[in-house]
Amino acid sequence: MKSKKIKLKIGIIGCGAIGSRMAQNIVKDLKDDCKLTSIFDIDASKSAKLKKSLSSKVIIAPTLKDLIKSSDLVVEAVNAINTKDIIKAVVSSKKSVLAMSVGKLLGANNIFKIAKKNKCSILIPSGAIAGLDAIKAAKLAGIKSISITSRKPPRGLVGNPYCLKKGIDLLKINRETLLFNGKVSEAVKAFPQNINVAATVALAADVENLLRIKIITSPKFKTNSHEIIMIGNFGKMISRTENVACPDNPKTSYLAALSALQTLKQYCKGTFIGT
Ligand SMILES: NC(=O)c1ccc[n+]([C@@H]2O[C@H](COP(=O)([O-])OP(=O)(O)OC[C@H]3O[C@@H](n4cnc5c(N)ncnc54)[C@H](O)[C@@H]3O)[C@@H](O)[C@H]2O)c1
């Protein structure tokens, strides 16, 4: 008799652009490895819309606590000031989490300690960059310098609090302009929605103090690109991604969505190659 495979139960917190994309992909592409069981959003209309769009049976959890309780692994895709508390609540309940809001985890050592104590995992996808594997390996022998230069079209940054505070009218920019040059801890505060990749690099290789971030915009840029230059005892690495937007969501780089899905797939299968 064929034994029934026990599938990992996945819950998603945040039914916006990323959460919805993840939900669709889990149902369609990861159906052999896991099962989307519940979703939750503070805005009930978002969770209702997502549930309607899904072909599989999914429960809208009445509360965050209910979602965590019913899941083996929680996908965090929340855009809120209390995202850190949400991730903390997941690992405090001894459940693993795939965190998308990586910037919120910078300096959150207590959350990593709780996860370790509770023997659960915090999964962080590489996002829209390449070379994270090399950065982690290079760290073992010492990194001397590392920088990320992100180039984004102005329209992709509209509404950014840092630009508003500085009085920068993004739509009036008519040439290549350096918007930010500084530390990763300042970059994630200034560009919370745009610079998760920098936080991912900082966390992956523990290079927060070394890492320099530049954010450049120009109406000539058609894609979001990220260039990483690293020098260490291993030699030199230059990586560059030129990202197209998700086919169904212009706000998100396609590679970021794909990397989240791939991270989840590896976790379900328990096989980690090149990570
Ligand atoms: N790591 C990466 O590569 C990467 C890529 C893209 C986006 N992100 C991050 O993922 C997160 C989600 O991005 P998005 O584009 O889907 O944002 P979004 O604004 O489209 O969706 C966020 C959702 O969170 C919900 N929400 C807000 N507060 C909540 C709360 N307290 N509890 C439950 N739900 C709540 C909102 O109602 C909304 O539906 C952001 O933090 C973004 O920076 C990361």
The ligand as an ORCA input file, in Angstrom:
! r2SCAN-3c Opt
* xyz 0 1
  N      13.456     39.905      0.887
  C      13.045     40.243     -0.324
  O      13.666     39.922     -1.326
  C      11.785     41.053     -0.468
  C      11.245     41.343     -1.738
  C      10.047     42.064     -1.820
  C       9.410     42.496     -0.644
  N       9.972     42.218      0.568
  C       9.345     42.643      1.835
  O       8.201     41.823      2.059
  C       7.239     42.556      2.834
  C       5.900     42.503      2.133
  O       6.012     43.178      0.884
  P       4.745     43.403     -0.056
  O       5.256     44.024     -1.315
  O       3.954     42.162     -0.129
  O       3.917     44.507      0.778
  P       2.369     44.858      0.631
  O       2.217     46.212      1.188
  O       1.889     44.587     -0.752
  O       1.651     43.789      1.587
  C       1.811     43.783      2.982
  C       0.561     43.224      3.640
  O       0.771     43.198      5.056
  C      -0.492     43.475      5.670
  N      -0.278     43.870      7.069
  C       0.126     45.072      7.558
  N       0.216     45.013      8.900
  C      -0.124     43.752      9.266
  C      -0.191     43.063     10.512
  N       0.118     43.671     11.655
  N      -0.595     41.769     10.520
  C      -0.912     41.130      9.349
  N      -0.845     41.738      8.140
  C      -0.455     43.020      8.100
  C      -1.078     44.571      4.798
  O      -2.480     44.709      4.986
  C      -0.708     44.065      3.402
  O      -1.725     43.246      2.851
  C       7.791     43.985      2.946
  O       8.390     44.177      4.220
  C       8.832     44.070      1.839
  O       9.880     44.976      2.155
  C      11.122     41.499      0.660
*
